[in-house]
Amino acid sequence: MTRRSEAFERLATIMDELRAQCPWDKKQTMETLRHLTIEETFELADSILENNLDNIRKELGDILLHILFYSKIAEEKKAFDISEVIQSQCEKLIHRHPHIYGDVKVKDEEEVKRNWEQLKLREGNKSVLEGVPKSLPSMIKAMRMQEKARGVGFDWEKPEQVWDKVLEELKEFRSEAEGGNREKTSDEFGDLIFSLINYARFLDINPEEALERTNRKFLFRFQYLEREAAKAGKKLNEMSLAEMDVYWNEAKAKSMN
């Protein structure tokens, strides 16, 4: 048995033992685990953004445990087990990579993506957008829908065309905002964000990750402002914007962003 298979078998055995003996593990269902799995996924995402390889290793372990846990519950229901989960994934990967396991030729990554979407349609999907989870955060969902539409050729040809669309949507948004119609303004804001996400995709920028980095910069700078103001015996709600800007600019210099 290889080192890899030994490690996996050890974890699977521990899962079996916990499910049989631990009061907490025995009580869990797929429904009770769901929110915990979502939390673990976001913890992994945080570790990736922080480039913390040690934490990434730990969070991957937590997610792997959840996969085993769901499979164990399904095995008890006589639905499927972890072996079937793994084998079905193997078969899917082989089927969807005919350029590796068959005689299909591809030029680049984009052609691989197009083939992938066509294969999924042949497997029974009625829409290329079927695989986008409804509960995804809106920004990630927009990005994934755009990527999948691109996979079947529905996309702009040049970044300049997308930028023109951004400017068009910005103009429409500003017009509705000045007109005071809240519902139409909200609609146009959504269109503007969608077009900006599209433009980011053309620049090979992940908009969700870019926004999260900005969130973190804001968090660092604002908390610096709070700390330094408190040290000086000042209250934020009694300070002028000019006074607060002094600390804000100090924080920008410290973060180098």
MIVEX-316404 format. One record per residue (C-alpha): x, y, z. Coordinates in steps of 0.25 Angstrom, whole numbers, padded with zeros to 4 digits, always signed. Example, Ala and Ser with C-alpha at 12.3 -4.5 7.8 and 13.67 -1.06 7.14 Angstrom:
BEGIN
+0049-0018+0031 +0055-0004+0029 
END
This chain:
BEGIN
+0000+0000+0000 +0005+0014-0004 +0007+0025+0006 -0004+0032+0000 -0014+0021+0001 -0009+0018+0015 -0013+0032+0019 -0026+0032+0012 -0030+0018+0019 -0026+0023+0032 -0035+0035+0031 -0046+0027+0026 -0045+0017+0038 -0045+0028+0048 -0057+0034+0041 -0064+0020+0043 -0060+0020+0058 -0065+0034+0061 -0078+0031+0054 -0080+0018+0062 -0075+0023+0076 -0075+0039+0077 -0088+0044+0082 -0087+0057+0074 -0083+0050+0061 -0094+0040+0062 -0104+0051+0062 -0100+0058+0050 -0108+0058+0037 -0105+0064+0023 -0114+0075+0027 -0106+0078+0040 -0093+0077+0033 -0096+0087+0022 -0094+0100+0028 -0081+0095+0035 -0076+0091+0021 -0079+0105+0015 -0071+0110+0027 -0059+0101+0025 -0059+0105+0010 -0059+0120+0013 -0047+0117+0023 -0040+0110+0012 -0042+0122+0003 -0037+0132+0014 -0024+0123+0015 -0022+0123+0000 -0023+0139+0000 -0014+0140+0011 -0004+0130+0004 -0003+0122+0017 +0001+0108+0012 +0001+0102+0026 -0014+0107+0028 -0017+0102+0014 -0012+0088+0018 -0021+0088+0030 -0033+0094+0024 -0032+0084+0012 -0032+0073+0023 -0045+0078+0029 -0052+0078+0015 -0047+0064+0012 -0053+0060+0026 -0066+0066+0022 -0066+0058+0008 -0064+0045+0016 -0074+0049+0026 -0085+0051+0015 -0081+0038+0008 -0082+0031+0022 -0096+0036+0024 -0100+0032+0010 -0093+0018+0012 -0102+0016+0024 -0114+0020+0015 -0109+0009+0005 -0109+0020-0005 -0094+0021-0008 -0080+0020-0002 -0067+0028-0003 -0061+0017-0013 -0073+0020-0022 -0071+0035-0020 -0056+0034-0024 -0059+0024-0036 -0070+0033-0042 -0061+0045-0041 -0050+0037-0048 -0059+0033-0059 -0064+0048-0061 -0050+0053-0062 -0046+0043-0072 -0058+0045-0080 -0057+0061-0080 -0042+0060-0084 -0042+0053-0097 -0030+0061-0101 -0022+0053-0090 -0030+0040-0090 -0035+0040-0105 -0030+0045-0118 -0036+0059-0118 -0026+0070-0121 -0027+0084-0114 -0019+0096-0116 -0020+0103-0103 -0028+0105-0090 -0039+0112-0096 -0042+0100-0105 -0042+0091-0094 -0052+0099-0087 -0061+0099-0099 -0060+0084-0101 -0063+0083-0086 -0077+0090-0088 -0080+0083-0100 -0078+0069-0093 -0087+0074-0081 -0098+0077-0091 -0097+0063-0097 -0098+0057-0083 -0112+0063-0082 -0110+0077-0077 -0121+0086-0084 -0113+0099-0082 -0098+0102-0080 -0102+0110-0068 -0109+0098-0061 -0096+0095-0053 -0095+0109-0047 -0101+0107-0032 -0112+0116-0029 -0107+0119-0015 -0094+0125-0020 -0090+0139-0016 -0095+0148-0027 -0082+0153-0031 -0076+0139-0033 -0089+0134-0040 -0088+0146-0050 -0073+0142-0053 -0076+0127-0054 -0088+0130-0063 -0080+0138-0072 -0069+0128-0073 -0078+0117-0076 -0085+0126-0087 -0071+0128-0093 -0069+0113-0093 -0079+0112-0104 -0075+0124-0112 -0084+0135-0106 -0075+0146-0102 -0069+0159-0107 -0057+0158-0116 -0049+0170-0110 -0047+0176-0097 -0049+0190-0103 -0064+0185-0106 -0066+0181-0092 -0060+0195-0087 -0070+0202-0096 -0081+0194-0090 -0076+0198-0076 -0077+0213-0080 -0091+0211-0086 -0096+0204-0073 -0089+0215-0064 -0096+0226-0072 -0110+0219-0071 -0107+0217-0056 -0104+0231-0054 -0116+0236-0062 -0126+0227-0054 -0119+0232-0041 -0121+0246-0044 -0135+0243-0048 -0138+0238-0034 -0145+0225-0038 -0139+0215-0028 -0144+0202-0035 -0138+0206-0048 -0125+0211-0042 -0124+0198-0035 -0125+0190-0048 -0115+0199-0055 -0105+0197-0043 -0107+0182-0045 -0104+0184-0060 -0092+0193-0057 -0086+0183-0047 -0088+0171-0057 -0081+0178-0068 -0069+0182-0059 -0068+0167-0055 -0068+0164-0070 -0057+0174-0073 -0049+0169-0061 -0050+0155-0067 -0044+0160-0080 -0032+0166-0072 -0031+0152-0065 -0035+0158-0051 -0043+0150-0042 -0053+0161-0037 -0057+0154-0024 -0043+0153-0020 -0040+0167-0024 -0051+0172-0016 -0047+0164-0004 -0033+0170-0004 -0039+0184-0004 -0048+0179+0008 -0036+0175+0015 -0029+0188+0012 -0041+0196+0017 -0041+0188+0030 -0027+0190+0033 -0027+0205+0030 -0040+0207+0038 -0036+0199+0050 -0022+0207+0050 -0030+0220+0050 -0038+0215+0062 -0026+0211+0070 -0018+0223+0067 -0030+0232+0070 -0032+0225+0083 -0017+0226+0087 -0018+0241+0084 -0031+0242+0093 -0040+0245+0081 -0054+0240+0078 -0056+0237+0063 -0070+0244+0063 -0064+0256+0069 -0053+0257+0058 -0053+0264+0045 -0051+0257+0032 -0037+0264+0031 -0033+0259+0044 -0037+0245+0041 -0030+0246+0027 -0017+0248+0035 -0018+0234+0041 -0023+0228+0029 -0011+0233+0020 -0002+0227+0031 -0009+0214+0030 -0008+0214+0015 +0007+0217+0016 +0009+0205+0026 +0001+0195+0017 +0008+0200+0005 -0005+0199-0003 
END
